[in-house]
Amino acid sequence: LHLCDRRQRQMCIRDSLIALMVTVSLVAGITPKNCAESADMPKITTWTKFSSWAYDIEYEGLQSSDGEILLPCVFRSIEVLNELAIVYSDITDLFYLYDWKHRAFIDSYPLICPNGKYIMVGESCSEGYYGLLDQFGNVVIEMKWEWMGAVEDEVVWIGDETGEVNLLHIPSGKLLLTTGARYCTDFSNGYSGFYRDNKVYFVDQEGHLIETDFIGLEQDPTEEGYFVVKTRDGQEGYYLPATKQFVKKIT
């Protein structure tokens, strides 16, 4: 049993070294996207993923529909988007952007994940700074925000080192609120709620504000477009910003 355990450990070390060498050799050629395309190689139009197991861990690879291996099965996860794939290696503990149509790695970050029609990148999964790329890997928002919410169309809530949040218009890079807020909700049916100066406000995707006298705010997870609010006399109910109506009290 001892010899079997030792043999298994040796095989695990060997396989890990092989995976490391393969991964490093693949990503060592990270190149700007405009250098990725080669006239000698036909452009990939469709793909399929495949996987294999090693010591109870599933690894993924990527191939074209005609069977050409694009990425060997040494990556912990591969998420294919319209133009790029997000590839994670547990060997390097990094995420990579892979241009699957042109067979080239173009960048790497400690964190990469889809966010709406954009791609969020960050210095880590739990702290540091975050930014946004477009679907081609171009930087649209620099990595300078300490918190980032979910993208809704062309806007996203961001937070800075002060702990305040603001609504950022992605194409222009402009903040839509003149003063930051201390709390915000996700967008629901075109509106998001936030709390500032002991008062609840609502904002649409163009930055138009609805000021209310409510003092409490929660997003209703069951009804699209509704928010749970609290009045100054302590009553709770549902508010619909689209019609500016306090719809129903909660008994």
Salt bridges, closest charged atoms under 4 A:
ASP15 OD1 - ARG14 NH2 2.88
GLU37 OE1 - HIS102 NE2 3.61
GLU60 OE1 - LYS49 NZ 3.54
GLU68 OE2 - ARG103 NE 2.75
GLU83 OE1 - LYS101 NZ 3.23
ASP99 OD2 - LYS33 NZ 3.67
ASP99 OD2 - HIS102 ND1 2.81
GLU154 OE2 - LYS117 NZ 2.54
ASP204 OD2 - HIS208 ND1 3.05
GLU206 OE1 - HIS208 ND1 3.58
GLU211 OE2 - LYS199 NZ 2.74
